[in-house]
């Protein structure tokens, strides 16, 4: 009996000795990491503001903090919160629905009434989906209608532009105007954008300007000229403020082309116009367009269900699509509070944060994309969010949606494909003028994973290299 007691005592002492050694090694690693990160900061960030937090991923304990409670602009790392709220509140299998209706009988190929296209906030609606609606209408035998083609976008309110977008930015592809019925020109999901392509070969003549998809309601002002090959392209493509008029100016060398994406001013009418063009292509007589509501007596004749939210979210975080963030925010407001507005969506997200154990006093935001310069969050809270989501059933799809460092391809490495090569990092990047951010997960040399959030603003030059050096120190020392 005494021998057993002695053996147990020796094992206990041995176990505690190993534990103490491990604790001492961990403490030493943390101290070395702290010293090296502080040296990097002191050397590179003398006149800017920052908030940095590193956590143990398993326990959530803070192992490094430098102004961790300071509230900084999150830029696109704000999408981490919007994404988590959407997955949790709507569910990873949630689908958006766009529907088509008619409100009269079809006699001898003539619809005695109207066709309606009703938006449900789908941020992934493409021209191919409108083609399917057109095919369905054609199969009904309709060749003409006595009424109109009507768009119903009442699922969301009529506030089109997120706060913080200034007039000079409105034509840029990242500053989409938001509607419950909107269209993307491609599977990159540039919500509420149209592609403008400028080409030409005949010197001295105006270039050809084409819109994809074609929309007859978007006028083009063409002030271009084809010059000889090898000349300098001065083509400028923009949208006139407050209208859908696209203005193209400048010189284009023969045989070359200029491609860009421009936001549309009226995304609802643009979507309806593309559907009308597809109907006309199928032999259905061109009809007038209008905006209104689907009446109660209308008959549904078609529905387009989006991909599942977990797949939408993959593109949202990987490609950092601002329009998606705004639409997800409004969708949360509509589904949770019955109002498809930014204010309702923000309220739903804030409630989600509180119920998840976040301190929402350290989160301030006015949009769903992170574009707004008034948005603020602390790294302490953003890193806590990344710890909390690990307990969710949808966590691994959330993790997979983050850009993965040093891995090629827009849908793999995305904004990190040329950064942190050789390191295991999955994180969301963020940038707006003067602000740089990176928040996510990094594997240390020990094999353990860590959570980090690095936010910095008031930068006069790029802060990317310094951010990456900080992440490398976490990986190298832990």
N, C-alpha and C positions, 0 to 999 in steps of 0.2 A: 504493500500500500504506500509506504514511504517513497519507494522507488518511483511509483507512478506520479506522486505529488512532485517529486524532484524533476522528473521528465517534463511534466506539464509546466512547471515553473520556468524551466530552461527554455522550452518552446515559446512560452509567453514573452520572456525576456528577449529571445531571438527575434520574434515577430515585431516587438516594439522597437528593437534596434534597427531592423530593416525599415520600419515605418518612419522612424526618426531620420534615418539616412535619406530616405526618399523625400521627406518633407524638407530637409536641409538642402537637398539638390534642387528641388522645385523652387525653394525660396531664393537660392543662389541664381538660378536661371531667370527668375522674375526680376531680381535686382540688376543682373547684367542687361536684360532686355530694357528695363526702365532707363538705365544709364545711357544706353546706346540710342534709344528713341529720343530722349531729352537732348542729347548731343546733336542729333539730326535736326530737331526743331529749333534749337538755339542757333544753329548755323544757317538755316534756310528761311525761317519764319520769324522775322524780327518786327515787321510792321503790319502783319495781317492778324486775323482772328481765327481761332480754331477750337474744336472740341473733339477730344479723342478718348475712346474707351475700348479696352480689350477685356473679354470675359472668357472664363473657362466654359467650354461648350456643354459639358456634362452637368456641372453644378450651377452654372450661371454666375459664379462668383466673379467680381471685378478684380482683375490682376494688374491692370494698369489704367490710370485715368489722369488726363491732363486737361483741365477745364471741362470735365465730363458733363457738368450740369449747365454749361454755357449754351445758349440757344443760337444756332447758326442756320443759315439757309440750307435746306437739304437738297435743293435742285431735284434731279430725277430719282434720288434715293427715296423721295416721298412716295414713289410708286410701290415701295415695299409694304407700306401700310395700306394703301388702297387695294393692292393685290390680296393681302391677307384678309381684309374685311370682306371683299367680294367672294373669295373662296369659302369663307366661313359662313357668311350670312346668306348667300345665294346657293352655295353648294357647288362642288367641283363638276357635277354633271348637269348644271343649269344650262339651258339653251334659250337664246333669243328667238323671237318669232316675228316674221314679216308676212302679212296676209293680203290677199286680193279678194275683192267682193264685186258683185254686180247688184243693181237694185231694180231690175226690170226683166221682162221676158225677152227671149230671142225668137224672132219670127222672120223666116226667109233670109237668114243671115244678118238681120238688123237687130241690135240690142236696143230695146225701147227703154233707155235709161242711161246710167253712168257706170263707169268702171272705177273702182277705188283701190288704191295701194296704201295699206296701213302699216306704219312703222312701229316697231317694238323695241327700238334702241339697239339694234344689232350693229356692232362696230365692224362686222366682217362681211357685210353685204357687198357682193361683187356683180359686175355686168352679167356674168354667167347665170346668176340667180334670177335676174330680170329676164334673161332669155328663157328660162324655165317657165316663168309666169306668162310670157308672150306665147309660148308653145301651148300652154294650157288654155289660154283664151282662144287661140286659133282652133283648138280641138272642139270648142263649143260651137264652131261653125260661124263665128262672128266675123263679118267683113266690114261692118259699119256700125256706128252707134249714134243715137239721136241726142245723147247728152254729152258729157265731158269725161275726161280722164282726171280723176281727183286724188290728191295726196292728203292723207290724214297723218299728221305728225304730232297729234295732241298727247301722245304718251309722255312726252317731255314738255316743259314750258317753252316759251318762245324767246328766252334769253340765250342768245347764240354764242357769245364770246366770253370765255373765262376771264375773271378779273386779272389785271396785270399785263395783258397783251396790249401793247401800244400800237397806234395806227401804222407806224413804219414796219411793223412785223406781220400785219394781217395777211399779206399775200404769201408769206413763207409757208412751206409745207408743214412745218411743225406747229403752226398756229391755227388749226382747223376751227371753223365755225361749227357748232354742235346742233344737231337735230335728231329726233327719234327716227327719222327716215333719211338716211345718208348713204353715200356710196363711196367705195374705194376703187381706184382705177386698176389695182393690181393686188396680188397676194402678199405684198408687203404691208397691206392694210394702211395706206396713207389716207386715213379717214377724211372725207370731205375735200379731196384733192382731185384735180384733173391733170392729165399729162399733156404737156405742150411740146410738140416736135417741130423744129425748124430745119428745112432742107432746101437744096437748090443746086443747079448746075449751070444755068445760063447767066453769064456775066452781064451785069448792068440791069438785070430784071430783079423784081422783088422775090424774096424767098417764099417758099411754100410753108404755110403754118397750119398744122393739123392738130386736132384735139382727140385724145383717146381717154375714154370712149367719146364718140362724137355726140355733141349736144347743140342743138340748133338755137337754144335760148342764150348761149354764151357768145356775145359778139367779139370779134377780133379786130383790132386796129393794127394793120400791118405797115410798118414804116421801116422796112428792111431793104437791103440791096446785096446782090451777089457780087463778090469781087474775085479776083484771080486766085488760083490755088497758091497756098503758102502765105497768103496775107493774114493779117491779124483779125481774129473774130472779136467784134464788139457788141455782139447780140445781147440784149437785155430783155428779159421777160418778166412782166409784173401784172398785177391786177389793179385797176383803178379803184381808189379808196371809195367804199360805200356802194360799189356796183359789181356786176359780174363781167364787166368789160376787160378783156385781156389785151394789153398793149405790148407789142413786140417792136423793138427798134434796133438799129445798128447794122453792121456789115457782117456777112458770112462768107468765108472762102468757099469757092465752088467745090462741090463734091463732099463737103463736110456737113455735119449736123450739130444741132444744139438741142438737148433734151432737158426738161425740168418739170417739176410739179408745182402747181399753183393752187392755193385754196380757192374754193368757190364761195361767192357771197351768199347764195341761197341754196344750201345743200338739198333742201326738200324738193325744190323745183328742178334742180339739176338731176336728181334721181328719177323724178317723174318723166323728165324730158328724154332720158336714156331709154326708159321703158317705151315711151311713145315711138322713138326711132326704131326700136326692135319690132313693135307692132306693125309699123308701116312697112318694114322690110318683109313682113309675112303677108302682105297684101291687104292689111286692114286700113281702111281710109283714115287719113290724118284727122285728129280730133282736137278741139280746144282743151286746154289744161286749166286746172284750178286747184285751190287748197281748201279743204273743208273736213267734215267729219263723216265717218261711215254711219248711215242711218240704221235704226234698229231693225228695219225690215229687209236689210240687205242680205244677200246669200253669199256665203263664203265659197270661192271657187278655187282657191289655192293657198298654200302656206309654204314658207321657206324657213326651216329651222336651222339655226347656226350650229357650228361645231360646239362641243361641250366647253364650258367655261375653263376647265383645266387646260385645254388646248389653246383657247384664246389667250389665257394668262401666260402660256409659254411664249407666245409672240409678243405680248405686252411687255414683259420684263426683258426678254432677250433683245428685242428691237427698240425698246423704250419709246413706244408709240404714244405720243401725248394725247391725241384724239381719243384713243381707247380709254385712257385714264379719266378723261372728262366724262365719257359716256358711261363708264362703270360707276362713277360717282353719282350721276343722275339716276342710273338704274337702281342703285341702292336706295336712293330717296324714294323712288316710285314704288319699289317692292316692299320696303320696310315701313314707309310713312305715308304712302299714297300720293306723293308729289315728286314728279320728275324734275327736280331743280337742284342747283348746286347747294343751296342752303340746306335742303332736306338731306341730300346725300352726305354732306359734311357732318350734319347732326348724327346720322346713322353710323358713320365711321367713328366719330368721337365716342358714341355710346359703346360701340364694339371695343374700342380701346380701353375704356374704363372697366368694362366687364372682363377684359382679358388681363387686368392687373397693371395696365400702364398708367403712368401719371400724366394725364392729358393736359395738365397745366404747363407741361413742357413741350407741348405740340401746338403750333398755331399754323393753320393752312386755309387757303381760300380757293383752292382748285384741286384737281385730281391728277395733275401731271407733274407738278413741281416747278412749273415755269414762273410762277408768281414770286417776285423778289421780296414780298412781305412774309412768305412762309418761314417758319422757324421750328427747329427741333434740337434737342440735345443729343449728343452721341450716347449718353447714358441710356436714354429712352429708346433710341433706335436700335442699340445693341440688345436691349431688354426685349424688344419686339422679336428680334431674330432668335432669342432664346425661347420665348413663349411659343412660337409657332412650331417648335420641334415636337410638341405634344399633339399636334393636329394630325388627323387622318390623311390630310392632303399635303403634308409637309414635303414628301419626296418629290411630288410634282412641282411644288413651289421652288425647292432647291434646284431641280433640273432646269427650271426656267431662268435661273440666274446665268449671266455670262460666265464662262469657265476660262480662266487665264491661260494664255499661250496655246489655245486650241483654235484652229482655223475654221472659218465659216460663220456667216451671220447668225445662223441658228445653232451655233455651238459656242464659239468664243465670243462672238458679237463684239461689244465695245472693249473686251479684254483680250482679244485674239493676239494683239501685238504687245501685250504687257505681262510682266511677271512670269516670263517663260521659265520652266523648270520648277515652278512652285504650284502646289495644289491649292488653288484659290477659286471660290465661287462667290461672286459679289456683284452688287448693282452699282454702276457708276452714276455720277451726276455732274452736270455742268450747266451753269448759266453765267453770264458775264461776271467775272471776278470771283466766282464760286466754283469750287471743286469738291467732290465727295466720292467716297468709296466705302461701302458697308456690306459685310458678308461674313464668309467663313474661310479660315486658312488652317492648313495642317502643319503642325510643328515637326521638328526633326525627331521628336520622341514618338511620333505617330498619332499623338492626340490632336484633336481639333479645337480651334479657338474662334470666338466671335469677335469681330472688330467693327467699329464705326469711326471713320475719319472724315470730319467736316471742316472745311476752311473757306473763309471769304475775305474780301478786300485784297485779293491777290492782283498784283500788277502784271504778273507773268504766270505761265503755267505752273501749277502746283503738283502735276501728275508724278513727276520723278520723285519728289519728296514723299508723297503719299505711298508710292510703291516701295521706297526704301524703308518706311516704317513697317509696312506689311512684311517685308523680307526679314526684318529684325525679329518680329514675332515668330516667324517660321524658323529662322536660324537658331534662336536661343531657347525656344520652348519645345 
